[in-house]
Amino acid sequence: MTLVDTNVLLDLVTADPQWVDWSIASLEAASLHGPLFINDVVYAELGVRYERIELLDDFVSKAGLEMVGLPRPALFLAGKAFAQYRKAGGARSGVLPDFFIGAHAAVSRLPLLTRDAGRYRTYFPTVELISP
């Protein structure tokens, strides 16, 4: 079982020339160890790229992704980690989704497939990261 970060899936959606091969290979490798999960936050972030919900649902299905809800303890942890980030001088307020994703991986003890490991390493050090 692996939680997949939005950036990896956007590589597929946008056919990112720098990252699409790594993302496809990493998704395939992770799928050998169990289901690939996304949560509500990842789904919402992906939704920005689609005009209709049916198109997004089709992508989710074809990519072999399973939706899992955010556990309440993960929501609490995300808020605490975000507060720590802001207290440490983090000025970007648009990063809260990363904290939901990291907290979900931490609370559910799921490895996280991501290309953006820095913040996750800092605020969720117990999460196993699959990253370049």
N, C-alpha and C positions, 0 to 999 in steps of 0.2 A: 504494500500500500504506500502510495506516495501522493503528497499534496503538490500540485503544480501551480507555480506562480504565473501571473498574467503575462509577464514579459516573454516567457518561453512560448506561450501560445500565440502571442502577437507576432512572434517571428514567423510562425506558420501562416497566419492570416495575411501578413504583409509581404511574405516571401523575402524577408530581410536578407540581403546578399551576404552579410557578414556572419549571421547567426543561424540561419534556417537549417543548415546541415547539422550543426551541433545540437540544436533543439530537437530535430527529428530523431537523431541517434540516441539522445538522452531519454526522450519519451519512450522509444522502443525498448531501451535497456531497462528503464524503470518498470515498464509494463510486464517484464518477465518476473518481477518480484511481487506482483499483485496489482490491484486496481489503481487507476489514476484518478485522483480526486480533485475537484475544484469546489470552492465554497461560494457563498452568495456574493462576496466582495469581488472575487475573480470574475464571476459571471457578469456582474454589473460593469466592471472595467472592460470586459470584452464587448459588452453591449454598445459601447461607444462606436465601435467599428461597423455595426450592422444597422440597416434601415428597418428591419422587421425581426421580431422575436423568433419567427419560424426559421429564418436564416441562421440565427445564432444557435438555436436548438439543433439544427441540422449539423452545424460545425461540431458542437459538443458531442453529438451522437457519433458522427463519423470519426472523431478523434478518440473515441473510446473513453470519454471522461464521465465520471459519476459525480453528481451533485451531493454534497454533504453540508448540512447546516453547521453554523458556528456554535459550539457549546457555550453556555453562559459563562463558565469560568474563563474561557478564552476572551470573551468580550471584556471582562473585568481586567484581565492581564493586559490586554491591548491598551486600555485606558491608562493603566499604571506605567507601562513601558513608554507610552507617548508622553506622559507627564515627565518622566525621567529624561527623555530626549529633549523636551522643551527647556527643562531646568538646566540641562548641560549646555544650553546655547543653541539648540536646534531651532532655526528660524522658519523653516519651511512648514507650513501648516497642511499642505497637500499630500503629505506622506502618511497620513493616518491609515489608509488602506493597507500599507505594508505592515503596520503594527497588528491589524486584524489577522492578516495572513500568517505572520510569524507567531502570534499567540495561539492561533488555531493549531499550527504544527507542534508547538511546544506542549500545549495541554493534551492534545491527542497522541502525542509521541509519534508523529509522522515525519519521515524524511521530507524535505522540501526541495523540489527541483526549481532552481532559480538561476538567473544570470546576475543578480544583484545581491551578492552575499554580504557585503559590508555591514549594512544596518542590522541584518539578521544575526550576524556573528556578535555584534556589540550588545544588542538588547535581548536576544534569545539564544544565549550560548549553549543551551542544552539541545538545540535542534540540529539534527544531522542534515547538513547541506550537500546537495548535489549541484555543483556549479563548476564553471570553467576554471 
